[in-house]
Amino acid sequence: MRLDVFLSLSRLVKRRTQAKKACDFGAVLVDGVPAKPSHTVEIGQKIRIEFQNRVLEVEVLSVPAEKSLRKEETVNLYKIIREERKRGLE
């Protein structure tokens, strides 16, 4: 499954277009390497997403076969490893 599709399907990012832009901008790392939206997601990979006000790092637990999931099913796709808020300018 493509990275941008996984990010939107898992609801880590709201829309696929936003996931694609984040990848193109270099804000998404897979196993420590900047990843393109077309990168294939595999179980065990670590994904780091640098949002504007926080950083989220997750481990992929499963890759869904369907292209749509209910919200309750998305919690089984990943495990949060680390989440931290970025400090604002003071």
C-alpha positions in Angstrom: 0.0 0.0 0.0 1.2 3.5 -0.8 2.4 5.7 2.0 0.0 8.5 1.3 -2.9 6.1 1.2 -1.8 4.4 4.5 -1.5 7.8 6.2 -5.0 8.9 5.2 -6.6 5.5 5.7 -5.1 5.2 9.2 -6.4 8.7 9.9 -2.9 9.9 10.9 -3.4 12.6 8.3 -6.9 13.9 7.4 -6.7 13.7 3.6 -4.6 11.9 1.1 -3.7 15.2 -0.6 -2.3 16.5 2.7 -0.3 13.2 3.2 1.1 13.6 -0.3 2.1 17.2 0.3 3.7 16.3 3.6 5.8 13.6 1.9 6.8 15.9 -0.9 7.8 18.6 1.6 10.0 16.0 3.5 7.9 16.0 6.7 7.4 12.2 6.5 10.2 9.8 7.3 10.1 6.0 7.0 12.8 4.3 9.0 14.6 7.6 9.3 14.7 8.3 5.5 12.5 10.9 3.8 9.8 9.0 1.8 7.9 9.8 -1.3 4.1 9.4 -1.4 4.4 6.2 -3.5 6.7 4.5 -1.0 5.3 1.0 -0.2 4.4 0.6 3.5 5.3 -2.7 5.2 4.7 -4.1 8.6 7.4 -3.2 11.2 8.4 0.1 9.5 8.6 3.2 11.7 6.9 6.3 10.3 7.7 9.8 11.6 5.4 12.7 10.7 6.5 16.2 11.5 3.3 18.3 11.8 3.3 22.1 12.3 2.9 21.8 16.1 3.9 18.2 17.0 5.9 15.2 16.0 4.4 11.8 15.8 6.3 8.5 15.4 4.4 5.2 14.9 5.2 1.6 14.1 3.2 -0.1 11.4 1.4 -3.2 12.8 -0.7 -4.1 9.8 -1.4 -3.0 6.3 -5.1 -3.2 5.4 -6.3 -4.9 2.2 -9.4 -2.7 1.9 -9.4 0.9 0.7 -11.8 2.0 3.4 -12.0 1.3 7.1 -14.2 2.3 10.0 -12.6 4.5 12.6 -12.6 1.7 15.2 -10.5 -0.5 12.9 -7.7 2.0 12.3 -6.3 1.7 15.9 -5.0 -1.8 14.9 -2.9 -0.4 12.0 -0.2 1.3 14.1 1.3 1.7 17.5 2.4 5.1 18.7 6.0 5.1 19.7 6.5 8.7 20.5 4.4 11.9 20.4 5.8 15.3 21.3 4.5 18.8 21.0 6.7 21.4 19.5 7.3 24.6 21.5 6.1 27.8 20.0 8.2 30.9 19.6 8.6 32.7 22.9 
